[in-house]
Amino acid sequence: MSEVKKIATRESYGNALVELGKLHDDVVVLDADLAGATKTGMFKKAFPERFIDCGIAEGNMIGVAAGIATTGKVPFASTFAMFAAGRAFEQVRNSVGYPKNNVKIGATHAGISVGEDGATHQCNEDIALMRTIPGMVVISPADDVEARAAVFAAYEHQGPVYMRFGRLAVPVINDNPDYKFEIGKGIVLREGKDVTIVATGLEVSESLAAAEKLAADGIDAKVINIHTIKPIDEELIVAAAKETGKVVTVEEHSVIGGLGSAVCDVLSEKLPTPVLKIGVMDTFGESGPAVELIKKYGLDADSICEKVKAFVK
């Protein structure tokens, strides 16, 4: 069996920006002194005249991006999720969200898989924060293919977009000719009748692996990839809940305010259904190897499998 190809979605972001820049001369990329880590350095090398390093001043960078957007250009403002959603929240809300400026935010190093950088840099709250901003599109791609597609879709979308990318290399699962990315539309990756697993980001591949393990135990799990958390695919979620009767959400994010909360918002209103939320509980992370942290915080395939089994039985 050939080894599964893995790539970090932050790498995908950098590559996609270069491809986008070749096609559209209105694309401008901004960074906050992290071009090597966010991979926007690729764009800087290809288009130095369209790259702005704002230094360690994330709030100012968002303001600059908002100003650039008013000239008709399409700015991609890039930094770690902790700084984009956390430190610069006020500027994102008031300078991007409120005036509906056409700014795209590329937030890398999200979630517990930031690893050794520890709790201060492991942003498990960004989806919750960005969901609350009126009109903000929130995207959390599962792999390289999806991350690249998200960047192009963000460019085409008129209005603010927040994209969440990771540091850890993850399996490429969408490299098939039938793959289609559409903002606001979820993707059924596996059919099943006993339970629905709704996942986002790097947890999509872990959930698929968990579904295989569940099948060996006689549990038929449907797996849905929700790459767009806002606007969320309400129709698909309701249909799946109706079909299986139980829903499990899986995310590398706090269980408060993220994908799980978004799914519960939909189902509590349209089809009350038992839901199990798997994610980072009400706790901060810690420093350690990314793969070990994912396991310790119960976000690996084995842990997901055991939690789903207990929930279903």
Backbone as numpy.savetxt, mean C-alpha at the origin, in Angstrom:
# Nx Ny Nz CAx CAy CAz Cx Cy Cz
11.52 -26.74 -9.15 10.67 -25.54 -9.15 11.56 -24.29 -9.15
11.30 -23.34 -10.04 12.11 -22.14 -10.14 11.81 -21.21 -8.96
12.83 -20.47 -8.58 12.69 -19.56 -7.44 11.80 -18.38 -7.83
10.94 -17.99 -6.90 10.03 -16.87 -7.15 10.83 -15.56 -7.18
10.58 -14.74 -8.19 11.25 -13.45 -8.31 10.75 -12.52 -7.21
11.68 -11.82 -6.56 11.30 -10.87 -5.52 11.91 -9.51 -5.81
11.16 -8.45 -5.53 11.65 -7.09 -5.68 10.89 -6.19 -4.70
11.59 -5.23 -4.12 10.95 -4.29 -3.19 10.13 -3.28 -3.99
8.96 -2.95 -3.52 8.11 -2.02 -4.27 8.69 -0.61 -4.32
9.62 -0.28 -3.42 10.29 1.03 -3.53 11.16 1.06 -4.79
11.74 -0.09 -5.15 12.52 -0.20 -6.39 11.59 0.00 -7.59
10.42 -0.59 -7.50 9.42 -0.47 -8.57 9.03 0.99 -8.76
8.90 1.70 -7.65 8.54 3.12 -7.69 9.59 3.91 -8.46
10.85 3.70 -8.12 11.93 4.40 -8.81 11.96 4.09 -10.30
11.83 2.82 -10.64 11.82 2.41 -12.06 10.64 3.01 -12.81
9.48 3.00 -12.17 8.27 3.51 -12.83 8.36 5.01 -13.07
8.96 5.74 -12.14 9.11 7.18 -12.31 9.95 7.51 -13.54
11.00 6.74 -13.75 11.85 6.95 -14.93 11.05 6.68 -16.21
10.31 5.58 -16.21 9.50 5.23 -17.38 8.46 6.33 -17.64
7.84 6.82 -16.57 6.82 7.86 -16.68 7.45 9.16 -17.20
8.64 9.46 -16.69 9.33 10.68 -17.09 9.69 10.71 -18.57
9.96 9.54 -19.14 10.27 9.44 -20.56 9.04 9.74 -21.42
7.87 9.42 -20.89 6.62 9.60 -21.63 5.99 10.98 -21.44
6.22 11.57 -20.26 5.55 12.83 -19.93 6.54 13.84 -19.37
6.72 14.94 -20.08 7.69 15.94 -19.61 7.12 16.88 -18.54
5.87 16.65 -18.12 5.30 17.44 -17.03 5.49 16.78 -15.66
6.14 15.62 -15.65 6.40 14.93 -14.38 7.61 15.56 -13.69
7.42 15.93 -12.41 8.50 16.49 -11.59 8.58 15.64 -10.32
9.78 15.28 -9.91 9.95 14.46 -8.71 10.67 15.25 -7.62
10.12 15.20 -6.42 10.72 15.85 -5.25 11.09 14.80 -4.21
12.15 15.06 -3.48 12.56 14.16 -2.41 13.07 14.97 -1.23
13.11 14.33 -0.06 13.53 15.02 1.16 14.82 14.38 1.68
15.87 14.45 0.88 17.20 13.97 1.25 17.26 12.45 1.43
16.39 11.73 0.71 16.39 10.26 0.82 16.34 9.58 -0.55
16.86 10.25 -1.57 16.74 9.74 -2.94 17.34 8.34 -3.12
18.38 8.03 -2.34 18.98 6.70 -2.44 18.07 5.62 -1.88
17.38 5.94 -0.80 16.50 4.97 -0.14 15.14 4.86 -0.82
14.60 6.00 -1.26 13.27 5.97 -1.91 13.36 5.55 -3.37
14.59 5.51 -3.88 14.89 5.15 -5.27 14.51 6.22 -6.29
14.22 7.43 -5.80 13.97 8.53 -6.75 15.28 9.00 -7.38
16.40 8.52 -6.83 17.70 8.85 -7.41 17.80 8.39 -8.87
17.03 7.36 -9.21 16.98 6.88 -10.60 16.45 7.99 -11.52
15.40 8.66 -11.06 14.80 9.75 -11.83 15.76 10.94 -11.89
16.42 11.22 -10.77 17.37 12.33 -10.71 18.47 12.15 -11.75
18.95 10.92 -11.87 20.02 10.62 -12.84 19.53 10.81 -14.27
18.29 10.40 -14.53 17.74 10.48 -15.89 17.27 11.88 -16.25
16.69 12.58 -15.28 16.11 13.91 -15.54 16.49 14.89 -14.44
17.76 15.26 -14.33 18.20 16.14 -13.22 17.48 17.48 -13.20
17.05 17.97 -14.36 16.39 19.27 -14.42 14.96 19.22 -13.90
14.43 17.99 -13.70 13.06 17.84 -13.21 13.02 17.19 -11.83
14.15 17.25 -11.14 14.25 16.66 -9.80 14.62 17.75 -8.81
13.90 17.78 -7.67 14.17 18.78 -6.64 14.40 18.08 -5.30
15.59 18.27 -4.72 15.85 17.75 -3.38 15.55 18.87 -2.39
14.52 18.68 -1.60 14.07 19.71 -0.65 14.79 19.63 0.69
15.69 18.65 0.84 16.38 18.49 2.11 15.46 17.89 3.17
15.98 17.86 4.39 15.19 17.24 5.47 14.16 18.25 5.96
13.17 18.47 5.10 12.10 19.46 5.37 10.85 18.98 4.66
10.27 17.91 5.17 9.18 17.24 4.48 7.93 18.11 4.32
7.60 18.88 5.35 6.44 19.76 5.25 6.62 20.78 4.14
7.84 21.33 4.05 8.15 22.28 2.99 8.06 21.60 1.62
8.54 20.36 1.53 8.49 19.63 0.26 7.05 19.48 -0.23
6.13 19.18 0.67 4.71 19.05 0.27 4.18 20.39 -0.21
4.59 21.47 0.46 4.16 22.80 0.04 4.70 23.15 -1.34
5.97 22.79 -1.59 6.57 23.04 -2.90 5.83 22.23 -3.97
5.53 20.96 -3.65 4.81 20.10 -4.59 3.44 20.68 -4.92
2.76 21.20 -3.89 1.44 21.80 -4.10 1.54 23.01 -5.03
2.59 23.82 -4.82 2.79 24.97 -5.68 3.06 24.57 -7.12
3.89 23.56 -7.31 4.20 23.06 -8.65 2.94 22.56 -9.34
2.08 21.88 -8.57 0.83 21.35 -9.14 -0.05 22.46 -9.70
-0.01 23.63 -9.09 -0.85 24.74 -9.57 -0.38 25.29 -10.93
0.83 24.92 -11.34 1.35 25.37 -12.65 0.97 24.41 -13.77
0.31 23.30 -13.41 -0.09 22.33 -14.42 0.83 21.14 -14.53
1.94 21.16 -13.80 2.83 20.01 -13.81 2.34 18.98 -12.80
2.90 17.76 -12.88 2.46 16.67 -11.99 3.61 16.26 -11.08
3.61 16.77 -9.84 4.68 16.46 -8.91 4.48 15.15 -8.15
5.56 14.39 -8.01 5.59 13.19 -7.18 6.51 13.50 -6.00
5.95 13.68 -4.81 6.71 14.01 -3.61 7.03 12.73 -2.86
8.31 12.51 -2.58 8.75 11.21 -2.07 9.56 11.29 -0.78
9.22 10.43 0.16 9.99 10.27 1.39 9.45 9.04 2.12
9.98 8.75 3.29 9.48 7.61 4.07 8.03 7.87 4.50
7.26 6.82 4.63 5.85 6.93 5.03 5.70 7.67 6.36
6.62 7.42 7.28 6.55 8.06 8.59 6.62 9.58 8.47
7.37 10.06 7.48 7.52 11.50 7.30 6.43 12.07 6.38
6.07 11.32 5.35 5.05 11.80 4.40 3.68 11.89 5.05
3.31 10.83 5.76 1.98 10.81 6.39 2.00 11.37 7.80
3.13 11.21 8.48 3.22 11.64 9.87 3.68 13.07 10.01
4.95 13.32 9.74 5.52 14.65 9.95 4.82 15.72 9.11
4.47 15.38 7.88 3.90 16.38 6.97 2.37 16.31 6.87
1.73 15.68 7.85 0.27 15.50 7.75 -0.47 16.82 7.54
-0.10 17.84 8.29 -0.83 19.12 8.19 -0.72 19.70 6.78
0.50 19.63 6.22 0.70 20.18 4.87 -0.03 19.34 3.82
-0.03 18.02 3.99 -0.76 17.16 3.06 -2.25 17.48 3.12
-2.75 17.67 4.33 -4.18 17.97 4.50 -4.54 19.33 3.92
-3.79 20.35 4.33 -4.18 21.73 4.00 -3.68 22.25 2.67
-2.52 21.76 2.20 -1.96 22.27 0.95 -2.24 21.36 -0.25
-2.56 20.09 0.04 -2.84 19.14 -1.04 -4.30 18.71 -1.05
-4.78 18.20 0.09 -6.15 17.70 0.16 -7.22 18.76 0.05
-7.11 19.80 0.86 -8.14 20.85 0.91 -8.33 21.55 -0.45
-7.26 21.99 -1.12 -7.43 22.63 -2.43 -7.50 21.63 -3.59
-7.47 20.32 -3.26 -7.53 19.26 -4.28 -6.40 19.38 -5.30
-5.21 19.71 -4.84 -4.07 19.84 -5.73 -3.62 18.48 -6.26
-3.17 18.49 -7.50 -2.83 17.25 -8.21 -1.43 16.76 -7.83
-1.26 16.43 -6.55 0.03 15.98 -6.02 -0.02 14.48 -5.77
1.05 13.79 -6.16 1.16 12.36 -5.92 2.24 12.14 -4.86
1.90 11.41 -3.81 2.85 11.17 -2.72 3.34 9.73 -2.77
4.65 9.58 -2.94 5.26 8.26 -2.94 5.89 8.01 -1.59
5.22 7.22 -0.76 5.67 6.98 0.61 6.33 5.60 0.71
7.63 5.58 0.90 8.35 4.31 0.97 8.61 3.91 2.42
9.16 2.71 2.60 9.54 2.23 3.93 8.36 2.23 4.89
7.21 1.77 4.41 6.02 1.70 5.26 5.98 0.37 6.02
5.30 0.37 7.13 5.02 -0.86 7.86 6.17 -1.42 8.69
5.89 -2.57 9.30 6.82 -3.22 10.22 8.07 -3.73 9.51
7.96 -3.96 8.19 9.07 -4.53 7.42 10.21 -3.54 7.16
10.11 -2.33 7.70 11.25 -1.42 7.67 12.39 -2.04 8.47
12.02 -2.94 9.39 13.02 -3.77 10.06 13.87 -3.07 11.08
15.19 -3.09 10.84 16.16 -2.62 11.83 16.02 -1.14 12.19
15.36 -0.35 11.35 15.19 1.08 11.67 14.31 1.30 12.90
13.52 0.30 13.25 12.79 0.34 14.51 11.48 1.10 14.51
10.88 1.18 15.69 9.52 1.70 15.87 9.33 3.13 15.37
10.36 3.97 15.50 10.20 5.37 15.09 10.01 5.50 13.58
10.51 4.53 12.82 10.42 4.59 11.36 9.39 3.61 10.79
8.89 2.69 11.60 7.91 1.71 11.13 6.52 2.33 11.19
6.10 2.95 10.10 4.81 3.63 10.09 3.67 2.64 9.85
2.94 2.35 10.90 1.79 1.45 10.82 0.48 2.22 10.94
0.57 3.54 10.74 -0.61 4.39 10.90 -0.95 5.20 9.65
-0.12 5.09 8.62 -0.27 5.99 7.46 -1.56 5.81 6.68
-1.99 4.57 6.51 -3.25 4.35 5.78 -4.40 5.01 6.52
-4.41 4.83 7.85 -5.47 5.44 8.67 -5.46 6.96 8.53
-4.28 7.56 8.58 -4.17 9.01 8.47 -4.62 9.52 7.11
-4.14 8.88 6.05 -4.46 9.34 4.70 -5.92 9.09 4.31
-6.52 8.04 4.86 -7.94 7.75 4.59 -8.84 8.88 5.06
-8.42 9.58 6.10 -9.28 10.61 6.68 -9.30 11.90 5.87
-8.36 12.06 4.94 -8.31 13.30 4.15 -9.30 13.21 2.99
-10.30 14.10 2.95 -11.30 14.05 1.89 -10.67 14.09 0.49
-11.12 13.17 -0.35 -10.66 13.15 -1.74 -9.33 12.47 -1.98
-8.65 12.02 -0.92 -7.34 11.38 -1.09 -7.50 9.92 -1.51
-6.86 9.55 -2.62 -6.82 8.15 -3.05 -5.67 7.48 -2.31
-5.90 6.29 -1.77 -4.87 5.57 -1.01 -4.61 4.21 -1.66
-3.36 4.00 -2.10 -3.00 2.78 -2.82 -1.85 2.06 -2.10
-2.00 0.74 -1.94 -0.97 -0.08 -1.30 -0.72 -1.31 -2.19
0.21 -1.20 -3.15 0.44 -2.28 -4.10 1.07 -3.53 -3.49
0.77 -4.68 -4.11 1.22 -5.96 -3.57 2.59 -6.39 -4.07
2.98 -5.93 -5.26 4.25 -6.39 -5.82 4.78 -5.41 -6.85
5.84 -5.80 -7.54 6.49 -4.95 -8.53 5.55 -4.55 -9.66
4.84 -5.51 -10.21 3.92 -5.24 -11.32 2.86 -4.23 -10.91
2.29 -4.45 -9.75 1.22 -3.58 -9.26 1.72 -2.19 -8.89
2.92 -2.13 -8.30 3.49 -0.84 -7.92 3.74 0.03 -9.14
4.28 -0.56 -10.19 4.54 0.19 -11.43 3.21 0.69 -12.02
2.23 -0.20 -12.03 0.93 0.16 -12.58 0.28 1.28 -11.76
0.48 1.23 -10.46 -0.09 2.25 -9.56 0.48 3.64 -9.86
1.77 3.70 -10.14 2.41 4.99 -10.45 1.81 5.60 -11.71
1.62 4.78 -12.74 1.03 5.27 -13.99 -0.44 5.67 -13.79
-1.17 4.89 -12.99 -2.57 5.20 -12.72 -2.68 6.49 -11.91
-1.75 6.70 -10.99 -1.75 7.92 -10.18 -1.53 9.14 -11.06
-0.66 9.01 -12.04 -0.41 10.12 -12.97 -1.69 10.47 -13.74
-2.39 9.46 -14.19 -3.61 9.68 -14.98 -4.76 10.22 -14.15
-4.77 9.90 -12.85 -5.84 10.37 -11.96 -5.68 11.86 -11.66
-6.75 12.61 -11.75 -6.71 14.04 -11.45 -7.06 14.25 -9.98
-6.07 14.56 -9.17 -6.30 14.78 -7.75 -5.24 14.12 -6.90
-5.30 14.31 -5.58 -4.27 13.79 -4.67 -4.27 12.26 -4.60
-3.07 11.68 -4.59 -2.91 10.23 -4.46 -1.78 9.93 -3.48
-2.03 9.00 -2.56 -1.01 8.52 -1.63 -0.68 7.08 -1.99
0.59 6.81 -2.30 1.02 5.45 -2.64 1.99 4.93 -1.59
1.76 3.70 -1.15 2.54 3.11 -0.05 3.47 2.03 -0.60
4.77 2.20 -0.39 5.75 1.24 -0.89 6.60 0.68 0.25
7.17 -0.51 0.02 7.93 -1.18 1.07 9.42 -1.29 0.81
10.15 -1.56 1.87 11.61 -1.73 1.81 11.98 -3.18 1.48
11.18 -4.12 1.96 11.49 -5.54 1.82 11.14 -6.07 0.42
12.03 -6.87 -0.16 11.74 -7.51 -1.44 10.62 -8.52 -1.25
9.59 -8.44 -2.11 8.42 -9.33 -1.99 8.18 -10.07 -3.30
7.53 -11.24 -3.24 7.29 -12.04 -4.45 6.48 -11.30 -5.50
6.84 -11.50 -6.76 6.07 -10.95 -7.87 4.95 -11.94 -8.18
3.71 -11.52 -7.96 2.57 -12.44 -8.12 1.61 -12.04 -9.24
1.81 -10.84 -9.79 0.87 -10.34 -10.80 1.44 -10.33 -12.22
2.51 -11.08 -12.44 3.15 -11.08 -13.76 2.43 -12.04 -14.72
1.19 -11.69 -15.03 0.42 -12.49 -15.99 -0.26 -11.54 -16.97
-0.51 -12.00 -18.20 -1.06 -11.14 -19.25 -2.47 -10.61 -18.95
-3.19 -11.26 -18.04 -4.57 -10.84 -17.73 -4.63 -9.76 -16.66
-3.48 -9.44 -16.05 -3.48 -8.47 -14.96 -3.90 -7.09 -15.43
-4.79 -6.48 -14.67 -5.24 -5.12 -14.99 -5.38 -4.33 -13.70
-4.75 -3.16 -13.65 -4.85 -2.30 -12.48 -5.86 -1.19 -12.74
-6.78 -1.04 -11.82 -7.75 0.04 -11.92 -8.00 0.59 -10.52
-7.82 1.89 -10.37 -8.06 2.52 -9.06 -9.47 2.21 -8.58
-9.57 1.73 -7.33 -10.88 1.45 -6.74 -11.44 0.06 -7.02
-10.68 -0.78 -7.74 -11.16 -2.12 -8.07 -10.25 -3.19 -7.47
-10.84 -4.08 -6.65 -10.09 -5.18 -6.08 -9.92 -6.31 -7.10
-9.06 -7.27 -6.78 -8.78 -8.37 -7.69 -8.92 -9.70 -6.95
-9.75 -10.60 -7.48 -9.88 -11.94 -6.90 -8.71 -12.78 -7.40
-7.87 -13.23 -6.48 -6.71 -14.03 -6.85 -6.95 -15.52 -6.66
-7.93 -15.85 -5.83 -8.23 -17.27 -5.57 -9.68 -17.40 -5.17
-10.38 -18.30 -5.78 -11.78 -18.54 -5.42 -11.87 -19.47 -4.22
-12.93 -19.32 -3.43 -13.13 -20.17 -2.27 -14.52 -19.97 -1.71
-14.99 -20.90 -0.90 -16.37 -20.84 -0.42 -16.51 -20.76 1.10
-15.42 -21.03 1.84 -15.54 -21.10 3.30 -15.25 -19.79 4.03
-14.36 -18.98 3.47 -13.96 -17.72 4.11 -13.30 -16.84 3.05
-13.44 -15.54 3.22 -12.78 -14.59 2.32 -11.63 -13.92 3.04
-10.44 -13.96 2.43 -9.29 -13.25 2.97 -9.06 -12.02 2.09
-9.17 -10.85 2.68 -8.96 -9.59 1.97 -7.62 -9.03 2.43
-6.68 -8.89 1.51 -5.33 -8.46 1.89 -4.86 -7.29 1.06
-3.81 -6.63 1.56 -3.21 -5.51 0.82 -1.71 -5.51 1.04
-0.98 -4.90 0.10 0.47 -4.79 0.23 1.18 -6.11 0.24
2.27 -6.21 1.00 3.04 -7.45 1.03 2.27 -8.62 1.64
1.16 -8.32 2.34 0.36 -9.39 2.94 -0.47 -10.15 1.91
-0.52 -9.68 0.68 -1.27 -10.41 -0.36 -0.58 -11.74 -0.65
0.74 -11.71 -0.84 1.46 -12.96 -1.12 1.44 -13.89 0.09
1.52 -13.32 1.29 1.44 -14.14 2.52 0.06 -14.79 2.64
-0.97 -14.06 2.26 -2.34 -14.58 2.34 -2.58 -15.69 1.31
-1.99 -15.54 0.15 -2.09 -16.60 -0.87 -1.42 -17.88 -0.37
-0.27 -17.72 0.25 0.44 -18.88 0.80 -0.37 -19.51 1.94
-1.00 -18.66 2.75 -1.84 -19.16 3.85 -3.03 -19.93 3.30
-3.60 -19.45 2.20 -4.76 -20.12 1.60 -4.40 -21.53 1.13
-3.18 -21.69 0.63 -2.72 -23.02 0.21 -2.62 -23.95 1.42
-2.12 -23.43 2.51 -2.01 -24.22 3.74 -3.41 -24.57 4.28
-4.33 -23.62 4.19 -5.70 -23.86 4.65 -6.38 -24.94 3.82
-6.09 -24.93 2.52 -6.68 -25.94 1.63 -6.28 -27.35 2.06
-5.05 -27.48 2.52 -4.56 -28.79 2.98 -5.32 -29.26 4.22
-5.91 -28.28 4.94 -6.71 -28.59 6.13 -8.20 -28.61 5.84
-8.55 -28.55 4.55 -9.95 -28.65 4.15 -10.73 -27.34 4.21
-10.02 -26.23 4.32 -10.69 -24.92 4.34 -10.43 -24.22 3.01
-11.52 -23.90 2.32 -11.43 -23.30 0.99 -11.54 -21.78 1.11
-10.40 -21.10 0.99 -10.36 -19.65 1.21 -10.31 -18.87 -0.10
-11.19 -17.90 -0.20 -11.17 -16.95 -1.32 -10.18 -15.85 -0.95
-9.33 -15.44 -1.88 -8.34 -14.40 -1.59 -8.55 -13.21 -2.53
-8.69 -12.04 -1.92 -8.89 -10.80 -2.69 -7.75 -9.82 -2.40
-7.20 -9.27 -3.46 -6.18 -8.24 -3.34 -6.85 -6.87 -3.44
-6.83 -6.14 -2.33 -7.36 -4.77 -2.34 -6.17 -3.82 -2.39
-5.78 -3.43 -3.60 -4.65 -2.50 -3.74 -5.06 -1.06 -3.48
-6.33 -0.74 -3.72 -6.82 0.61 -3.45 -7.71 0.57 -2.21
-7.22 1.15 -1.14 -7.97 1.13 0.11 -8.99 2.27 0.15
-8.71 3.32 -0.61 -9.68 4.41 -0.77 -9.54 4.97 -2.18
-10.60 4.97 -3.00 -11.92 4.38 -2.73 -11.85 2.85 -2.76
-12.54 2.20 -1.85 -12.48 0.75 -1.75 -13.56 0.11 -2.62
-13.31 -1.11 -3.06 -14.24 -1.83 -3.93 -15.37 -2.44 -3.09
-16.37 -1.63 -2.78 -17.48 -2.07 -1.92 -18.24 -3.24 -2.53
-18.48 -3.17 -3.81 -19.27 -4.20 -4.49 -18.61 -5.58 -4.37
-17.31 -5.64 -4.59 -16.59 -6.91 -4.52 -16.57 -7.45 -3.10
-16.35 -6.57 -2.12 -16.30 -7.00 -0.72 -17.64 -7.54 -0.25
-18.71 -6.85 -0.58 -20.05 -7.30 -0.19 -20.39 -8.63 -0.86
-20.08 -8.76 -2.13 -20.37 -10.01 -2.86 -19.60 -11.18 -2.26
-18.35 -10.96 -1.89 -17.52 -12.03 -1.31 -18.04 -12.42 0.07
-18.44 -11.43 0.86 -18.97 -11.70 2.19 -20.26 -12.51 2.10
-21.08 -12.16 1.12 -22.34 -12.87 0.91 -22.07 -14.33 0.51
-21.02 -14.52 -0.26 -20.67 -15.85 -0.77 -20.08 -16.76 0.29
-19.21 -16.22 1.16 -18.50 -17.07 2.12 -18.98 -16.94 3.56
-19.62 -15.84 3.90 -20.18 -15.68 5.25 -19.21 -15.20 6.30
-17.92 -15.26 6.03 -16.92 -14.78 6.99 -15.79 -14.09 6.23
-15.25 -13.02 6.84 -14.20 -12.24 6.18 -13.02 -12.03 7.12
-11.82 -12.19 6.58 -10.58 -11.92 7.32 -9.82 -10.85 6.55
-9.37 -9.82 7.24 -8.55 -8.79 6.58 -7.11 -8.94 7.06
-6.16 -8.74 6.14 -4.74 -8.89 6.49 -3.95 -7.71 5.95
-3.23 -7.05 6.84 -2.47 -5.86 6.43 -1.24 -5.68 7.30
-0.21 -5.09 6.72 1.01 -4.75 7.45 0.84 -3.31 7.93
-0.12 -3.13 8.82 -0.56 -1.81 9.28 -1.34 -2.04 10.54
-1.55 -1.01 11.30 -2.36 -1.14 12.51 -3.76 -1.65 12.16
-4.33 -2.46 13.04 -5.71 -2.93 12.84 -6.70 -1.80 13.09
-6.18 -0.67 13.58 -7.03 0.50 13.82 -6.91 1.45 12.62
-8.00 1.62 11.89 -8.04 2.64 10.85 -7.55 2.27 9.47
-7.05 1.05 9.29 -6.51 0.65 7.99 -7.48 -0.12 7.12
-6.97 -1.12 6.41 -7.80 -1.93 5.52 -8.94 -2.59 6.28
-8.63 -3.18 7.45 -9.65 -3.86 8.23 -10.79 -2.94 8.61
-10.46 -1.75 9.03 -11.49 -0.77 9.39 -12.31 -0.36 8.17
-11.63 -0.20 7.02 -12.33 0.18 5.79 -13.32 -0.90 5.38
-12.91 -2.16 5.49 -13.79 -3.29 5.14 -14.96 -3.36 6.11
-14.68 -3.16 7.40 -15.75 -3.18 8.41 -16.74 -2.04 8.19
-16.26 -0.89 7.76 -17.14 0.24 7.46 -18.15 -0.16 6.39
-17.65 -0.85 5.37 -18.51 -1.27 4.26 -19.53 -2.32 4.72
-19.04 -3.36 5.39 -19.91 -4.48 5.76 -20.90 -4.13 6.86
-20.49 -3.29 7.80 -21.43 -2.93 8.88 -22.63 -2.18 8.33
-22.41 -1.47 7.23 -23.49 -0.70 6.63 -24.31 -1.50 5.63
-23.64 -2.36 4.86 -24.31 -3.01 3.73 -24.61 -4.50 3.91
-23.81 -5.19 4.74 -24.05 -6.62 4.95 -23.30 -7.07 6.21
-23.88 -6.86 7.39 -23.20 -7.23 8.63 -22.67 -8.67 8.57
-21.37 -8.81 8.75 -20.67 -10.08 8.56 -19.57 -10.21 9.62
-19.34 -11.42 10.18 -18.23 -11.60 11.11 -16.90 -11.30 10.41
-16.07 -10.44 11.03 -14.79 -10.06 10.44 -13.67 -10.25 11.46
-12.58 -10.86 11.02 -11.37 -10.97 11.82 -10.32 -10.07 11.19
-9.77 -9.14 11.98 -8.75 -8.23 11.47 -7.36 -8.73 11.91
-6.51 -9.03 10.93 -5.13 -9.43 11.21 -4.22 -8.28 10.76
-3.40 -7.82 11.69 -2.49 -6.72 11.40 -1.67 -6.44 12.64
-1.06 -5.28 12.70 -0.32 -4.89 13.89 -1.34 -4.45 14.93
-1.31 -5.09 16.09 -2.28 -4.77 17.11 -1.96 -3.39 17.71
-2.59 -3.01 18.77 -2.43 -1.68 19.34 -1.06 -1.57 20.03
-0.01 -1.58 19.20 1.35 -1.61 19.73 2.32 -0.97 18.74
3.48 -0.57 19.23 4.54 -0.10 18.35 5.38 -1.30 17.92
6.17 -1.11 16.88 7.06 -2.17 16.43 8.35 -2.15 17.24
9.38 -2.78 16.67 10.69 -2.83 17.32 11.74 -3.10 16.26
12.99 -2.94 16.62 14.07 -3.17 15.67 14.35 -4.65 15.51
14.58 -5.08 14.26 14.90 -6.48 14.00 14.81 -6.78 12.52
15.29 -7.93 12.07 15.19 -8.31 10.66 13.73 -8.34 10.21
13.45 -7.80 9.05 12.07 -7.65 8.56 11.28 -8.97 8.58
11.88 -10.02 8.05 11.17 -11.30 7.97 10.83 -11.83 9.36
11.75 -11.66 10.30 11.50 -12.11 11.67 10.41 -11.28 12.34
10.39 -10.00 12.06 9.35 -9.13 12.63 7.97 -9.50 12.09
7.91 -9.78 10.80 6.63 -10.17 10.20 6.09 -11.43 10.88
7.00 -12.34 11.18 6.60 -13.58 11.87 6.20 -13.29 13.32
7.02 -12.50 14.01 6.75 -12.21 15.42 5.41 -11.50 15.62
5.06 -10.62 14.68 3.81 -9.87 14.80 2.63 -10.58 14.14
2.83 -11.86 13.80 1.73 -12.70 13.32 1.24 -12.39 11.93
2.14 -11.90 11.05 1.75 -11.49 9.71 2.28 -12.41 8.61
2.91 -13.51 9.00 3.43 -14.47 8.02 2.34 -15.50 7.67
2.58 -16.27 6.62 1.58 -17.22 6.13 1.14 -18.22 7.18
2.09 -18.75 7.96 1.74 -19.75 9.00 0.82 -19.15 10.06
1.14 -17.94 10.49 0.33 -17.28 11.52 -1.07 -16.96 11.00
-1.13 -16.47 9.75 -2.42 -16.17 9.13 -3.26 -17.43 9.05
-2.64 -18.52 8.63 -3.34 -19.80 8.50 -3.96 -20.23 9.83
-3.17 -20.16 10.90 -3.67 -20.59 12.22 -4.80 -19.70 12.71
-4.70 -18.40 12.49 -5.74 -17.47 12.93 -7.03 -17.68 12.15
-6.90 -17.92 10.85 -8.09 -18.15 10.02 -8.76 -19.46 10.41
-7.96 -20.49 10.67 -8.53 -21.80 11.10 -9.35 -21.65 12.35
-8.82 -20.92 13.32 -9.54 -20.73 14.60 -10.81 -19.92 14.37
-10.74 -18.97 13.49 -11.89 -18.11 13.20 -13.00 -18.88 12.47
-12.62 -19.72 11.56 -13.61 -20.47 10.75 -14.23 -21.61 11.56
-13.41 -22.28 12.37 -13.91 -23.45 13.10 -14.49 -23.11 14.46
